[in-house]
Amino acid sequence: MAVKVLIPTTLQKFTNEQATIECTAGNVSELIESLDKTYPGIKGRLCDDEGKPRRFLNFYVNSEDIRFLEGINTALQDGDEVSIVPAVAGG
């Protein structure tokens, strides 16, 4: 499945400064693996040692937070858009 991935500015150094990437994956977990094959080292920035998305990163599939879907097992379809969004803290 061809999926469009939006990369935040803080991670673009891993993607050769690309903000948008086309990727093929059946779910979010496969997407992360595919990104890491193309851009070695990015998975370590996206996931913790257990392979779960890092606490301060949010993944959205077509504007839906994967935490309220199937997590990293959320299915992807051709044409989906995945946004990787760093959490913002402060007061």
Secondary structure, DSSP 8 states (H G I E B T S, - for coil): -EEEEE--GGGGGGTTT-SEEEEE-SBHHHHHHHHHHHSTTHHHHHB-TTS-B-TTEEEEETTEEGGGTTGGG-B--TT-EEEEEE-----
